[in-house]
């Protein structure tokens, strides 16, 4: 009987860094340091999940950002500009990513439960390898040590929303059937990555980029505030059409049970 063989997690906003603040705050700082140009935290969040060079490019293409850039510099943003911002971003992110390495609540317990079911744990990220290598020791110290991890620049063919990081995880983990694999992510490009790989996809609504709440804000929020944040996140995921949408990783075990039931009855990801 087919059962889930592997779960592949995104990192920031999924298992670590509640609200996905490590990359977003650094993007704001990189634009400012590179060109004395201001973007908002909300603008920095829009393309979250892409590789970081592509993320900078996508922020620059936002109509409101492009208009401000043209007004400030009398020309559109160029590839050289993106390179400059990226080169500014990288050392800042490497230096500060460890400051955002606290695991999202229940990550250790959920991963332990998955392992008890002989489910392998993979991970992939929009972070480049240099940033990932700075983050991994802190993650391990805090209790998250996946069996395999792929960075967005590890593969020549590129990262999200293409399926290659998920498929590389599956190869290295020895997963022999895409429909026995689950991708968990807090961003639409990460969900599309899983959809394009043909695996089950689980979107996280409240712990990551779309809600953009700190852990303290989440824990203090009333039901109406959470419902509003959940609705915003659901709309952000509407085009990627995840198989499941849950609040945080704490809700994942129930989803895994449902997927196992579907696999037993011959169903496959949508």
Secondary structure, 3 states (H helix, E strand, C coil): CCCCCEEEECCECCCECCCCHHHHHHHHHHHHHHHCCCCCHHHHHCCCCCCHHHHHHHHHHCHHHHHHHHHHHCCCCCHHHHHHHHHHHHHHHHHHHHHHCCECCCHHHHHHHHHHCCCEEEEECCCCHHHHHHHHHHHHHHCCCCCEEECCCCCCCCCCCCCHHHHHHHHHHCCCCHHHEEEEECCHHHHHHHHHHCCEEEEECCCCCCCCCCHHHHHHCCHHHHHHHHHHHHHHCCCCCCCEEECCHHHHHHHHHHHHHHHHCCCCCC
